[in-house]
Amino acid sequence: MAHKHIATVHPLPSSILHNSAGVRSHHTRAAAKIAVQFMSRKMRSFNRKAVAVTDITQMQGGH
């Protein structure tokens, strides 16, 4: 069975690598950070599209 590893900017010290609770919390933080970045990108994209639609509606006379 293959394991999926999350690449992080900061390598873990060996003391943390052998502490399962520390590893879980580190990976949880890394996954949460990735999720927040993903949602931020989606929201920015959504907001840009909403502004574009609003601009088109105003140019057409506000229907």
N, CA, C and O of each residue as an XYZ file, in Angstrom:
252
protein
N       0.839     -1.177      0.000
C       0.000      0.000      0.000
C       0.889      1.246      0.000
O       1.782      1.391      0.835
N       0.624      2.132     -0.947
C       1.439      3.343     -1.073
C       0.946      4.404     -0.100
O      -0.256      4.527      0.137
N       1.873      5.170      0.464
C       1.534      6.251      1.376
C       1.724      7.574      0.660
O       2.670      7.751     -0.107
N       0.824      8.490      0.916
C       0.912      9.815      0.329
C       1.565     10.744      1.340
O       1.085     10.860      2.467
N       2.638     11.400      0.962
C       3.340     12.290      1.877
C       3.111     13.733      1.465
O       3.133     14.064      0.280
N       2.894     14.579      2.446
C       2.732     16.004      2.184
C       4.112     16.656      2.281
O       4.781     16.573      3.311
N       4.521     17.301      1.196
C       5.819     17.976      1.201
C       5.684     19.294      1.957
O       4.763     20.071      1.706
N       6.588     19.534      2.860
C       6.560     20.781      3.615
C       7.851     21.548      3.378
O       8.872     20.976      2.997
N       7.787     22.841      3.608
C       8.954     23.699      3.414
C      10.009     23.403      4.476
O      11.206     23.397      4.188
N       9.553     23.156      5.714
C      10.474     22.928      6.822
C      10.610     21.440      7.095
O       9.620     20.784      7.417
N      11.808     20.894      6.974
C      11.969     19.470      7.290
C      11.737     19.232      8.780
O      12.021     20.089      9.617
N      11.219     18.056      9.085
C      10.931     17.731     10.476
C      12.172     17.222     11.175
O      12.914     16.430     10.594
N      12.427     17.648     12.401
C      13.522     17.054     13.162
C      13.189     15.599     13.489
O      12.017     15.235     13.583
N      14.212     14.771     13.662
C      13.984     13.349     13.874
C      13.171     13.073     15.125
O      12.454     12.074     15.180
N      13.267     13.941     16.140
C      12.487     13.706     17.362
C      10.989     13.750     17.075
O      10.217     13.011     17.686
N      10.574     14.621     16.139
C       9.151     14.706     15.793
C       8.761     13.533     14.900
O       7.645     13.021     14.991
N       9.674     13.112     14.045
C       9.353     12.020     13.129
C       8.983     10.739     13.863
O       8.248      9.910     13.326
N       9.479     10.566     15.077
C       9.202      9.342     15.822
C       8.102      9.536     16.849
O       7.865      8.667     17.687
N       7.433     10.676     16.783
C       6.347     10.959     17.714
C       5.067     11.059     16.882
O       4.843     12.067     16.212
N       4.228     10.024     16.920
C       3.080      9.967     16.019
C       2.103     11.128     16.232
O       1.547     11.630     15.255
N       1.879     11.567     17.460
C       0.975     12.691     17.706
C       1.533     13.964     17.075
O       0.788     14.753     16.493
N       2.842     14.159     17.193
C       3.472     15.334     16.582
C       3.370     15.295     15.070
O       3.134     16.319     14.428
N       3.549     14.117     14.507
C       3.453     13.971     13.048
C       2.029     14.258     12.592
O       1.814     14.960     11.604
N       1.061     13.712     13.316
C      -0.339     13.947     12.940
C      -0.684     15.429     13.003
O      -1.327     15.957     12.097
N      -0.263     16.093     14.056
C      -0.608     17.512     14.180
C       0.090     18.336     13.091
O      -0.486     19.284     12.559
N       1.326     17.969     12.767
C       2.049     18.683     11.710
C       1.342     18.509     10.369
O       1.149     19.476      9.633
N       0.963     17.285     10.059
C       0.288     17.025      8.789
C      -1.097     17.651      8.770
O      -1.563     18.095      7.720
N      -1.755     17.691      9.916
C      -3.070     18.341      9.990
C      -2.935     19.830      9.707
O      -3.735     20.402      8.968
N      -1.916     20.459     10.299
C      -1.694     21.891     10.044
C      -1.365     22.125      8.572
O      -1.872     23.069      7.965
N      -0.524     21.275      8.001
C      -0.149     21.434      6.596
C      -1.374     21.266      5.693
O      -1.560     22.035      4.750
N      -2.203     20.268      5.978
C      -3.399     20.040      5.174
C      -4.380     21.199      5.320
O      -5.005     21.607      4.341
N      -4.521     21.731      6.533
C      -5.420     22.865      6.756
C      -4.936     24.095      5.983
O      -5.736     24.830      5.404
N      -3.634     24.304      5.981
C      -3.075     25.446      5.252
C      -3.349     25.318      3.753
O      -3.713     26.294      3.096
N      -3.172     24.113      3.221
C      -3.429     23.868      1.799
C      -4.904     24.096      1.489
O      -5.238     24.685      0.462
N      -5.791     23.630      2.375
C      -7.229     23.805      2.165
C      -7.615     25.281      2.174
O      -8.428     25.717      1.359
N      -7.033     26.048      3.094
C      -7.336     27.485      3.171
C      -6.867     28.199      1.914
O      -7.570     29.062      1.388
N      -5.669     27.841      1.425
C      -5.167     28.464      0.200
C      -6.078     28.133     -0.985
O      -6.355     28.993     -1.820
N      -6.537     26.885     -1.051
C      -7.427     26.452     -2.133
C      -8.723     27.257     -2.097
O      -9.173     27.766     -3.123
N      -9.320     27.370     -0.910
C     -10.578     28.108     -0.781
C     -10.380     29.595     -1.095
O     -11.260     30.224     -1.683
N      -9.254     30.148     -0.716
C      -8.975     31.558     -1.013
C      -8.921     31.787     -2.516
O      -9.465     32.766     -3.026
N      -8.252     30.868     -3.222
C      -8.187     30.993     -4.685
C      -9.572     30.897     -5.302
O      -9.904     31.657     -6.212
N     -10.385     29.962     -4.809
C     -11.742     29.797     -5.348
C     -12.581     31.044     -5.092
O     -13.317     31.486     -5.973
N     -12.476     31.608     -3.900
C     -13.260     32.794     -3.574
C     -12.828     33.990     -4.420
O     -13.670     34.765     -4.874
N     -11.520     34.145     -4.633
C     -11.043     35.238     -5.483
C     -11.595     35.088     -6.898
O     -12.040     36.061     -7.508
N     -11.562     33.865     -7.411
C     -12.067     33.594     -8.748
C     -13.566     33.904     -8.817
O     -14.032     34.548     -9.758
N     -14.308     33.444     -7.820
C     -15.746     33.692     -7.767
C     -16.033     35.195     -7.717
O     -16.921     35.682     -8.416
N     -15.284     35.924     -6.895
C     -15.501     37.370     -6.774
C     -15.199     38.093     -8.079
O     -15.912     39.022     -8.458
N     -14.139     37.667     -8.767
C     -13.820     38.294    -10.058
C     -14.952     38.071    -11.054
O     -15.335     38.989    -11.779
N     -15.490     36.847    -11.091
C     -16.597     36.551    -12.018
C     -17.835     37.347    -11.644
O     -18.533     37.846    -12.527
N     -18.124     37.478    -10.353
C     -19.292     38.229     -9.897
C     -19.169     39.698    -10.288
O     -20.152     40.313    -10.702
N     -17.978     40.260    -10.160
C     -17.756     41.661    -10.544
C     -17.934     41.821    -12.044
O     -18.526     42.803    -12.492
N     -17.432     40.875    -12.827
C     -17.570     40.949    -14.282
C     -19.042     40.895    -14.680
O     -19.467     41.651    -15.553
N     -19.820     40.027    -14.067
C     -21.254     39.929    -14.371
C     -21.965     41.214    -13.973
O     -22.832     41.694    -14.704
N     -21.607     41.774    -12.826
C     -22.217     43.027    -12.367
C     -21.915     44.156    -13.348
O     -22.793     44.960    -13.661
N     -20.670     44.217    -13.834
C     -20.289     45.261    -14.790
C     -21.086     45.129    -16.083
O     -21.533     46.135    -16.634
N     -21.272     43.910    -16.573
C     -22.010     43.687    -17.816
C     -23.460     44.085    -17.612
O     -24.052     44.719    -18.486
N     -24.041     43.730    -16.484
C     -25.441     44.072    -16.193
C     -25.621     45.588    -16.149
O     -26.616     46.099    -16.662
N     -24.701     46.303    -15.559
C     -24.822     47.764    -15.467
C     -24.685     48.401    -16.845
O     -25.349     49.397    -17.131
N     -23.839     47.845    -17.698
C     -23.676     48.405    -19.047
C     -24.923     48.157    -19.892
O     -25.198     48.922    -20.817
N     -25.679     47.105    -19.593
C     -26.875     46.784    -20.376
C     -28.099     47.541    -19.865
O     -29.196     47.360    -20.394
N     -27.936     48.352    -18.886
C     -29.054     49.150    -18.414
C     -29.648     48.628    -17.116
O     -30.705     49.103    -16.701
N     -29.021     47.690    -16.476
C     -29.454     47.234    -15.159
C     -30.644     46.298    -15.169
O     -31.432     46.315    -14.223
N     -30.807     45.481    -16.199
C     -31.926     44.525    -16.240
C     -31.734     43.450    -15.207
O     -32.570     42.554    -15.086
